[in-house]
Structure formats: C-alpha cells, structure tokens
C-alpha cells in the first residue's frame, strides 16, 4: 500500500511538478494539493483527507507553513511534515523545525534525495540534512545561558535514547515501566526545550553525553 502525500504550495506549476515527482515513486502517491495552510486545514476536517506526509512550503499567503505545521503538530500529530522551501535563512529553518517539521529540504533538491527523505520520514520519523543538523546544533550552543543539571538516571536514559532501541526496550533495560520511561522522555523534552528524539540525540552529542 502506498503512503499518501499532500503538497502545500502557493505556486501552481511548482506544486504540480512536485506532485508528479512524488507520484513517480513506487511507495508514494499524492492525495491532493493545496495553495496555502488554511486550505489544507479545511480539507483535513474530512478524515479521508488526512495524509501520511505533508510537503509544506514555508512562505504562503493566508496561513504560512510555520503556523500550519504548528497546528498539525498539535491537532494531527500522526501527520509528518517535511518542509520544502527556497528559504535558506537559519532562523526560518529553526522555526519550522520547532513548529514540528520532521525535516527541511530546499526546492532544488535532487529527485533521489526527495525520495530518500520521504522514505526516512516514514521509516524513522525524521530526515535531517547536514545543513539542518548544523542549524540544530548551533541553536543548542546559543542556549547555554541556563545550565541544566541532569540526574544519573536521566543521563542513562539519554544514552540509551541515542541508540536504535525502542522506548519499550529502554524501559526493559532500565527495569522501569514504559509509562515511567514516557515520563522521563517528556520531562527531558521540557527541561531541555526539545521537541523530539532527534533533538535529544543532537543535545547528547554536543554535550558529550553520547559519542556516535
């Protein structure tokens, strides 16, 4: 069964071209396209219109990509957003990721990388280019004003979260219940101002808690 994709872009020709590209991949098909975020949110009121992935432009009229992604993150967490933009500003990239996007690609991306990004978002839950990883690491290095003290068990959890183990496997390894592990994870996300496991891994590498 193919994964469904929605393209949200205010440029019709570009939207059509991206859609045709996605439809050429064996594992994916385009459900529909939208001109802006508001049009997408209106469509999502019908459960049949909820896709697996949204390829989201950033700069759009009525409701832009950042605002739309934030809404999806809060109300449709099962929908994975992959930003596709001409915007190279690091602040914009960071805003998009903090809004809940699972990755950020430039519109001149090669066909093979777009395909790979879609596959990884479905399989791993995220896709980060070297540029995006650098932006995330830089953002963490600018947030050193408040020193965060981590407990031994929190550090143990972070190290295990940097592996390929599932949260259930981490719970078994730490002799804790999955619910307790979920509490550890959520508390750390809040304490470190992170949104996802990828951010936790980058934080761990930067602060030498984990060495890949």
Buried (B, 14 or more C-beta within 10 A) or exposed (E): EEBBBBBBBBBEEBBBBBBEBBEEBEEBBBBBBBBBBBBBBEBBEEEEBBBBBBBBBBEBEEBBBBBBBBBBBEEBEEBBBBBBBEBEEBEBBBBBBBBBBBBBBBBEBEEEEBBEBBBBBBEBEBBBBEBBBEBBEEBBEEEEEEEEEBEEEBBBBBBBBBEEEEBEBBBEBBEBEBEBBEEBBEEBBEEBBBBBBBBBBBBBBBBEBBEE
